[in-house]
Amino acid sequence: MKRSTTGLSLALPLVMAACTSTPGLSDSDKLALYREHAGDPVPSFRYVGNITGWTPLGDDALVVRTRPSEAWLLDLFGPCQDLDYAPAITITQRMGEVSARFDEVIVRGSGASPTRMPCRIREIRPLDVKAIRQAEQDLREAATTDRSATPEGGIGMANPAAVHCAKLGGTSIARTSADGGQAADCRLPDG
């Protein structure tokens, strides 16, 4: 059967927005977040000619969004050259299906050569988009809490105890003792 190649070119702002959806996380941390919210591997996904975005997760994985509420984690066989820096990608497909072990991601338009070696898709996993959005929102809120925990004129570093408290789902409550000393308690959700 003949494979077709469907091009995907994204404007730079969309690519940058996709890459910065979770602030301050390394590619490996993002990959762990997505894997945490991925379903069991599937043999393929339906591709109806519209990819709304993509996010590289290092050089051997990426997220492809096919609808606002539908995304797929693609693990690749080995490293995919320049995936992190690509302004565009192409994904092969057959009769509207992208299949693990058969189809490929092709990096476009970066480096000296406009075309790179195809990167074969090893595994496809559906993503729980709603859960990922919530986890990303929680991370953004924690980052905001970290910034607000820094005193005015401070050196820009949050109190590590307050950060740990927030990660546990608690609330850091500041108190001042009779002698003017300051401390904070961590109130956890379970009391």
N, C-alpha and C positions, 0 to 999 in steps of 0.2 A: 504494500500500500504506500501511496505517496504521502510524504509529510509536507505540510505547508509551514511557512515561517511567517509569523505575525509580528510586525514591528511595534515597538512601544517607545515612543519618544515623549518625554515629559519636560515641561518647562523647568528651569533651574529652581524657581521658588517652590514648586511642588516637591521636587526632589529634596531640597533643603528642609522643608517642613516635615517631610516623611522621616528624614534622618534625625530630626531633633524633637520628636514627639515625646521622648522621655529624657528630660534634661539630666546631664551629669552622669549618665550611665555609659560604661564601656560597651563595646560590641558584645563581649562575652556575658556581661550582666543583662543586656537586652535579650540576647539569645536565651539565657536562662529564664527570664520573665516570660518570653513567648512560649518556650517549651513547657513551662508550668501550666500554661493555659491552652495547650494543644491537645486535640483528641488523638485517638489511635490512628496509626497510619492507614491511608486509603490508597487504592491503586491509581486513581485519577481524579480530576475535577473537571466539571463542565466549564468550558471557556466559550463565551458567546461574543467574542471580539472586543471586549472592553475591560482593560485593566485600569483601575482608578488610581493606583499608586503602588509603590514598592519601597522596601527598606532593606538595604544590605546589612547583614549581621556577621561581619567578618568576611573572610574570603571563601567560606564553604557553606553559607546558608543565607537565605533571604526570605522576607515576607512579601507576598503578592496579594494585593487587594483587588477583588473582582467586583465587589459592590460595597456600599458603605457598611453593611452588616455581614460581609463575607470576606474572609482572608485565609490564606494558606501559608504554612511554613514549609519551605522547600529546602531540604538538606541535599547538598550536592556531593558527587564523588570527587573528593580531593579539592584543592584550592582552585578558585576561579579567578584568574589573573585580572587585576584592576576592578573587581566588582565594587569595592568600597568607593571608588572615584568615578564610576561610570555615570555620564549624563543620561544615558539611555540603555535599555536592554531589549532583546528580542527573546520571545519564548516560542519554541516550536510547538505544534499541536497537530492532531489528526482528527478531522471531522468534528471539530468543536470540543475535543477532549485533550487535556494535558496529562500525560501518563508518566508515572515514576518508572525509572529504568529505561525509558525509550526517548522521552523528550528532553530538550536541552534549553539552557539559558545561555544567550550569547551577549557578551558585553559589547556595547557600541560606543564609538566616538571618544575614547580616551587613549592617551599615550601616543606613540609614534604611528601605530597602525590603527586604522579605523575599525578593523574587525579583529577579534581575538578568537582563540580556540573555544569551541563550544564546551559548556560545562553541563554534563549530564546530571539529570535530577535523580538522586538516589531514593529519596523518600518524600512523600507528601502527607502533611497532617493538617486537618482543619483547625482553625483557631476560634476560640470563644472571644469574639470581638468585644462584647459587652464587658466581660470579666477583665480583659486587657485594658480597656478604657478606664475602668474603675481602679485597677492597680496603678496605672499611670497617673490618674488623678490623686490617688493616695500618696504617691511618690512626690508629686508636685507640691501637695499640701505639706508633706514632711519637710521638703526643701524650704518652703515659706516659713514654717515653724522654726527651722534651723536659723534662718536669717533673722527672724524676730527675737530669737533668744540671744542674739549678739547685742551687748550693751552699746548705747550711743557712744561713738568715739572709740569703740573697741577695735580689736585687730582683725575682726571679720571671722572669727572662729566661734562656732556655737559651743555651748557647754556639752561635753561628751555625755554626761549623765542625762541631760535633757533630751539629747538626740536618742539615746538608748531607750529612755522612757517613752518617747513618741513612737519608736519602732515596735514597742510592746503594746501599743494602743492606749497608753496612759496619758495623763495630763500632768505636766510639771507645775507645781504650785509653789510660788516663792513666798518666803516668810522672813520676817526680821525679828530677831530676838531682842530682849530688853537691853542688852549691852550694845545694840546696833549691828551685830553680826548678821549676815544674810546666809540663808540656806534655801534649798528647795526640796520638796517631797514629791515623790512620783505616786499619783493616785491611779491605780490600774482599774480597768473596767469591772473586774470582779470584786472590787472593794479594797 
